[in-house]
Amino acid sequence: MSSKIISELRALVGKSHVVDHATDMAPHLVDWRKRHRGDAICIVSPQSTGQVAAVLSYCRANRVRVFPQGGNTSVCGGSVPAVDGVNIILSLGKMNRILDVNPRNNAMTVEAGCILADIQAAASAVDRLFPLSLGAEGSCQIGGNIATNAGGTNVVRFGNTRDLILGIEVALPDGRIWNGLRTLRKNNSGYDLKNLFIGAEGTLGVVTAATLKLFPKPHSVATAMLGLSTVEAAVDEGLRLQGVFPGELVGLELISRSEFEISLRHGTNMRNPFGNDTPQWMVLVELASPERGDGLTERLNEVLGAAYERGAFEDVVIAATEQQRHELWRIRHNVTEANGREGMGLTHDIAVPTYLIPTFIERAGVALGKQYPQATPVIVGHMGDGNLHYIAMFTHAYWATVTDKAEFQRALSHVLYDISAELGGTFSAEHGIGSLHVDEMRIYKDAVEVALMKQIKCLFDPDNMMNPGRVLPA
Ligand SMILES: Cc1cc2nc3c(=O)[nH]c(=O)nc-3n(C[C@H](O)[C@H](O)[C@H](O)COP(=O)(O)OP(=O)(O)OC[C@H]3O[C@@H](n4cnc5c(N)ncnc54)[C@H](O)[C@@H]3O)c2cc1C
């Protein structure tokens, strides 16, 4: 049965674009953090939208389940297939052409398999900025970013992926192609289908191409890291800076001392900008402007100098060179890898209204301390968006003693999600649902909302062939 499907898929996309050898398939069957594993009969890598549509049409007719895969950097089990059923991985990696760059229209059209860093570089080459930026940008693909409505470090100024997309092209589960590759800034002509596919995590169709918004390239950048003794002070100062530098503040990241030390401990050639006196909380601030010689660093210096005199924070490091800026950001970008080396980190991607961040951290700390005293709270987040990655870190030795790991994780996570819900927050701010949070959809989302989502799913994919078991509870 499998060999018949594989040879028929080869007839559609070419022999060398369907792989079924265990060694070639292995990296696609496990996620980036090696926490989720799945199974598939083969990996299909189409080279055109027409081929994607043909594969989807074939799979629907033959009841083969399709799991689209981009850069496989999902951190919620979204990118690997299920373990059961007749599955294929549909890899977009070979559809990686930049189709058009139009600086006069501040727009760029790309295939879905383009790596995010390549898109940023292509924009930069024409003196423009594509502002989506995240730690996985060297591997993740724009199709995956669109499917997950990825966030990252520039959301405070430019919004999520959704805000950066002008148009998309989608291959539908029934084999039709919707070409919505428009470059318009306004288009009130009926339902906004584009936004239905953005964030749908490949459950409604396969994004095959997209038209992206470009912005003026920054020519002045100013970066500082503040050291503070309380998270209240960190949030107060962050909110104040947003008001002082509207339009220029592009990054506002919060890092707890525990996270900061883990990042330094597991990084190579990294040094502590605060010497041996690490504050309890760090806030990484970045301003950017398209103007050259804008005096941005001087203005930031002045504003932070006055705040320091007032006692708004304990310490501050302002990057004097690009190298120093790079070193400050490296501490932030290294956290995911460093956490993996440190121990078993149970990560939570919550968001609450920004001013309630201290309340969440206080309540979560108390609850964990009581119920999970072995956990160290490790916190890093996109503070300007109210988004915290709250990690309950356990030593490998302790984690080895936990018998029912899935149940342990579920129970701990729900302690934190309950607190987030009480504060009007969410259990998934930017990473999506994947296979990991399907249960939370049932528990924390409004029942009417989930029912409507199921109706939409049924309209596009009545046989549940696209990414089954992801996003929506059964
Ligand atoms: C070090 C690190 C840092 C990260 N930082 C951030 C961060 O700051 N912000 C953030 O939001 N995320 C972050 N992530 C998570 C991850 O990088 C994002 O979710 C990213 O958008 C996934 O892109 P991908 O190409 O790797 O998609 P994959 O992981 O391959 O897939 C993710 C989901 O999208 C679907 N999909 C992929 N391509 C398509 C397509 N063309 N059409 C339809 N569906 C598709 C898949 O089926 C899956 O459901 C980080 C991950 C790592 C490893």
The ligand as a Tripos MOL2 file, in Angstrom:
@<TRIPOS>MOLECULE
LIG
   53    58     1     0     0
SMALL
NO_CHARGES

@<TRIPOS>ATOM
      1 C1         15.4520   29.1000   19.0430 C.3       1 LIG1
      2 C2         14.0070   29.3380   18.7390 C.ar      1 LIG1
      3 C3         13.4780   30.5920   18.9670 C.ar      1 LIG1
      4 C4         12.1350   30.8420   18.6620 C.ar      1 LIG1
      5 N1         11.6470   32.0880   18.8990 N.ar      1 LIG1
      6 C5         10.3700   32.3600   18.5730 C.ar      1 LIG1
      7 C6          9.8450   33.6700   18.7820 C.ar      1 LIG1
      8 O1         10.5110   34.5660   19.2930 O.2       1 LIG1
      9 N2          8.5730   33.9030   18.3960 N.ar      1 LIG1
     10 C7          7.7850   32.9240   17.8320 C.ar      1 LIG1
     11 O2          6.6340   33.2000   17.4880 O.2       1 LIG1
     12 N3          8.2520   31.6740   17.6560 N.ar      1 LIG1
     13 C8          9.5110   31.3690   18.0040 C.ar      1 LIG1
     14 N4          9.9870   30.1000   17.8200 N.ar      1 LIG1
     15 C9          9.0840   29.0420   17.2870 C.3       1 LIG1
     16 C10         9.1830   28.8220   15.7560 C.3       1 LIG1
     17 O3         10.4170   29.2480   15.2550 O.3       1 LIG1
     18 C11         8.0650   29.5490   15.0120 C.3       1 LIG1
     19 O4          6.8280   28.9670   15.3550 O.3       1 LIG1
     20 C12         8.1970   29.5350   13.4860 C.3       1 LIG1
     21 O5          7.2460   30.4320   12.9520 O.3       1 LIG1
     22 C13         7.9880   28.1600   12.8570 C.3       1 LIG1
     23 O6          8.4130   28.2030   11.5050 O.3       1 LIG1
     24 P1          8.9080   26.8760   10.7570 P.3       1 LIG1
     25 O7          9.1660   27.2040    9.3330 O.co2     1 LIG1
     26 O8         10.0250   26.2510   11.4810 O.co2     1 LIG1
     27 O9          7.6070   25.9720   10.8300 O.3       1 LIG1
     28 P2          7.4730   24.4650   11.3350 P.3       1 LIG1
     29 O10         8.0100   24.3630   12.7140 O.co2     1 LIG1
     30 O11         8.0170   23.5390   10.3340 O.co2     1 LIG1
     31 O12         5.8840   24.3110   11.3630 O.3       1 LIG1
     32 C14         5.1020   25.0190   12.2790 C.3       1 LIG1
     33 C15         3.6170   24.8260   11.9130 C.3       1 LIG1
     34 O13         3.3360   25.4730   10.6820 O.3       1 LIG1
     35 C16         2.8450   24.5370    9.7090 C.3       1 LIG1
     36 N5          3.4320   24.9340    8.4330 N.ar      1 LIG1
     37 C17         4.7430   25.0930    8.1330 C.ar      1 LIG1
     38 N6          4.8780   25.5530    6.8760 N.ar      1 LIG1
     39 C18         3.6200   25.6820    6.3770 C.ar      1 LIG1
     40 C19         3.0870   26.1250    5.1350 C.ar      1 LIG1
     41 N7          3.8690   26.5370    4.1320 N.pl3     1 LIG1
     42 N8          1.7370   26.1290    4.9690 N.ar      1 LIG1
     43 C20         0.9160   25.7220    5.9710 C.ar      1 LIG1
     44 N9          1.3650   25.2970    7.1580 N.ar      1 LIG1
     45 C21         2.7070   25.2840    7.3640 C.ar      1 LIG1
     46 C22         3.2850   23.1790   10.2040 C.3       1 LIG1
     47 O14         2.4140   22.1520    9.7560 O.3       1 LIG1
     48 C23         3.2100   23.3780   11.7090 C.3       1 LIG1
     49 O15         1.8810   23.2270   12.1390 O.3       1 LIG1
     50 C24        11.3190   29.8070   18.1400 C.ar      1 LIG1
     51 C25        11.8520   28.5390   17.9220 C.ar      1 LIG1
     52 C26        13.1780   28.3030   18.2220 C.ar      1 LIG1
     53 C27        13.7120   26.9300   17.9450 C.3       1 LIG1
@<TRIPOS>BOND
     1     1     2 1
     2     2     3 ar
     3     2    52 ar
     4     3     4 ar
     5     4     5 ar
     6     4    50 ar
     7     5     6 ar
     8     6     7 ar
     9     6    13 1
    10     7     8 2
    11     7     9 ar
    12     9    10 ar
    13    10    11 2
    14    10    12 ar
    15    12    13 ar
    16    13    14 ar
    17    14    15 1
    18    14    50 ar
    19    15    16 1
    20    16    17 1
    21    16    18 1
    22    18    19 1
    23    18    20 1
    24    20    21 1
    25    20    22 1
    26    22    23 1
    27    23    24 1
    28    24    25 2
    29    24    26 1
    30    24    27 1
    31    27    28 1
    32    28    29 2
    33    28    30 1
    34    28    31 1
    35    31    32 1
    36    32    33 1
    37    33    34 1
    38    33    48 1
    39    34    35 1
    40    35    36 1
    41    35    46 1
    42    36    37 ar
    43    36    45 ar
    44    37    38 ar
    45    38    39 ar
    46    39    40 ar
    47    39    45 ar
    48    40    41 1
    49    40    42 ar
    50    42    43 ar
    51    43    44 ar
    52    44    45 ar
    53    46    47 1
    54    46    48 1
    55    48    49 1
    56    50    51 ar
    57    51    52 ar
    58    52    53 1
@<TRIPOS>SUBSTRUCTURE
     1 LIG1         1 GROUP 0 **** ****
